[in-house]
Amino acid sequence: IIAPSKNAYQKISEIEQMIRENAEDRLILLMLGPTAKVIVDDLQDLENQIIDLGHIDSEYEWFKMGATHKVKLENKHTAEFNFDENIGSVYDQTYEDEIIGEVE
């Protein structure tokens, strides 16, 4: 499920509803800033495991690069730099095929 990259909390009801509608037999991974923590708490009644991954994707990218310090990542938001300009696009059909919904 794709959720807004900014001000996601304003759409929290819609995000939570879409998660509930698609939760059956799924591990739920969230990467949604502070809103993720609220969603984990709000959806405790689900039997799913729900994990707030935070910035693990950036950490993994730096690990793969062998980076010894945090650097800006070309194709994604890097919270440590709070720099959202000139982020390159990447097209991945497998990723596109896995999207089950979008909250705008």
C-alpha positions as a Markdown table, in Angstrom:
| # | Residue | x | y | z |
|---|---|---|---|---|
| 1 | Ile | 0.0 | 0.0 | 0.0 |
| 2 | Ile | 1.4 | 3.4 | -1.0 |
| 3 | Ala | 0.7 | 6.2 | 1.5 |
| 4 | Pro | 1.5 | 9.9 | 1.3 |
| 5 | Ser | 5.2 | 10.6 | 1.7 |
| 6 | Lys | 4.3 | 13.8 | 3.6 |
| 7 | Asn | 1.6 | 14.5 | 6.2 |
| 8 | Ala | 0.6 | 10.9 | 6.2 |
| 9 | Tyr | -1.1 | 11.4 | 9.6 |
| 10 | Gln | -3.8 | 13.4 | 7.9 |
| 11 | Lys | -4.8 | 10.2 | 6.0 |
| 12 | Ile | -4.4 | 7.8 | 8.9 |
| 13 | Ser | -8.0 | 6.6 | 8.9 |
| 14 | Glu | -7.8 | 5.7 | 5.2 |
| 15 | Ile | -4.4 | 4.0 | 5.6 |
| 16 | Glu | -5.6 | 1.9 | 8.5 |
| 17 | Gln | -8.8 | 1.0 | 6.7 |
| 18 | Met | -6.8 | -0.2 | 3.6 |
| 19 | Ile | -4.5 | -2.2 | 5.8 |
| 20 | Arg | -7.4 | -3.8 | 7.5 |
| 21 | Glu | -9.0 | -4.7 | 4.2 |
| 22 | Asn | -5.8 | -6.4 | 3.0 |
| 23 | Ala | -4.3 | -7.7 | 6.2 |
| 24 | Glu | -5.3 | -11.4 | 6.0 |
| 25 | Asp | -2.3 | -13.7 | 6.4 |
| 26 | Arg | 0.2 | -10.9 | 5.8 |
| 27 | Leu | 3.1 | -9.5 | 7.7 |
| 28 | Ile | 2.6 | -5.8 | 7.8 |
| 29 | Leu | 5.7 | -3.6 | 7.4 |
| 30 | Leu | 5.4 | 0.1 | 7.8 |
| 31 | Met | 7.8 | 2.9 | 6.8 |
| 32 | Leu | 5.8 | 6.0 | 7.4 |
| 33 | Gly | 7.6 | 8.2 | 9.8 |
| 34 | Pro | 5.9 | 9.0 | 13.1 |
| 35 | Thr | 2.5 | 7.9 | 11.7 |
| 36 | Ala | 3.8 | 4.3 | 11.6 |
| 37 | Lys | 4.1 | 4.2 | 15.4 |
| 38 | Val | 0.5 | 5.3 | 15.8 |
| 39 | Ile | -0.7 | 2.7 | 13.2 |
| 40 | Val | 1.1 | -0.1 | 15.0 |
| 41 | Asp | -0.7 | 0.9 | 18.2 |
| 42 | Asp | -4.1 | 1.5 | 16.5 |
| 43 | Leu | -4.1 | -1.9 | 14.8 |
| 44 | Gln | -3.1 | -4.0 | 17.8 |
| 45 | Asp | -6.5 | -5.9 | 17.5 |
| 46 | Leu | -5.3 | -7.5 | 14.3 |
| 47 | Glu | -3.7 | -10.9 | 14.6 |
| 48 | Asn | -0.9 | -9.8 | 12.2 |
| 49 | Gln | 2.6 | -9.0 | 13.1 |
| 50 | Ile | 3.1 | -5.3 | 12.4 |
| 51 | Ile | 6.6 | -3.9 | 12.3 |
| 52 | Asp | 7.7 | -0.2 | 12.0 |
| 53 | Leu | 10.9 | -0.5 | 9.9 |
| 54 | Gly | 11.8 | 3.1 | 10.3 |
| 55 | His | 14.8 | 3.9 | 8.0 |
| 56 | Ile | 16.1 | 0.4 | 7.7 |
| 57 | Asp | 16.1 | 0.7 | 3.9 |
| 58 | Ser | 18.6 | 3.5 | 4.0 |
| 59 | Glu | 20.8 | 1.7 | 6.5 |
| 60 | Tyr | 20.7 | -1.4 | 4.2 |
| 61 | Glu | 21.7 | 0.7 | 1.2 |
| 62 | Trp | 24.7 | 2.1 | 3.1 |
| 63 | Phe | 25.6 | -1.4 | 4.3 |
| 64 | Lys | 25.6 | -2.6 | 0.6 |
| 65 | Met | 27.7 | 0.4 | -0.4 |
| 66 | Gly | 30.2 | -0.2 | 2.4 |
| 67 | Ala | 29.7 | 3.3 | 3.5 |
| 68 | Thr | 31.6 | 4.4 | 6.6 |
| 69 | His | 29.3 | 7.4 | 7.1 |
| 70 | Lys | 25.8 | 8.4 | 6.0 |
| 71 | Val | 25.6 | 9.7 | 2.5 |
| 72 | Lys | 22.7 | 11.0 | 0.4 |
| 73 | Leu | 21.0 | 8.2 | -1.6 |
| 74 | Glu | 20.3 | 9.0 | -5.2 |
| 75 | Asn | 17.0 | 7.3 | -5.6 |
| 76 | Lys | 15.2 | 7.8 | -2.3 |
| 77 | His | 14.4 | 10.2 | 0.5 |
| 78 | Thr | 17.2 | 10.2 | 3.0 |
| 79 | Ala | 15.8 | 11.4 | 6.3 |
| 80 | Glu | 19.2 | 12.0 | 7.8 |
| 81 | Phe | 19.7 | 14.8 | 5.2 |
| 82 | Asn | 16.1 | 15.9 | 5.0 |
| 83 | Phe | 16.8 | 16.5 | 1.3 |
| 84 | Asp | 13.9 | 15.7 | -1.1 |
| 85 | Glu | 15.1 | 17.4 | -4.2 |
| 86 | Asn | 16.4 | 15.7 | -7.4 |
| 87 | Ile | 15.5 | 12.2 | -6.3 |
| 88 | Gly | 15.9 | 10.0 | -9.3 |
| 89 | Ser | 13.1 | 7.7 | -10.4 |
| 90 | Val | 13.5 | 4.0 | -10.7 |
| 91 | Tyr | 11.0 | 1.8 | -12.5 |
| 92 | Asp | 10.7 | -1.7 | -11.3 |
| 93 | Gln | 7.8 | -3.8 | -12.7 |
| 94 | Thr | 8.0 | -6.4 | -9.9 |
| 95 | Tyr | 7.5 | -3.6 | -7.3 |
| 96 | Glu | 4.7 | -2.0 | -9.4 |
| 97 | Asp | 2.9 | -5.4 | -9.5 |
| 98 | Glu | 3.0 | -5.7 | -5.7 |
| 99 | Ile | 1.2 | -2.5 | -5.0 |
| 100 | Ile | -2.3 | -3.4 | -3.8 |
| 101 | Gly | -3.6 | 0.1 | -3.2 |
| 102 | Glu | -2.7 | 3.8 | -2.8 |
| 103 | Val | -3.9 | 6.4 | -0.4 |
| 104 | Glu | -3.5 | 9.9 | -1.8 |
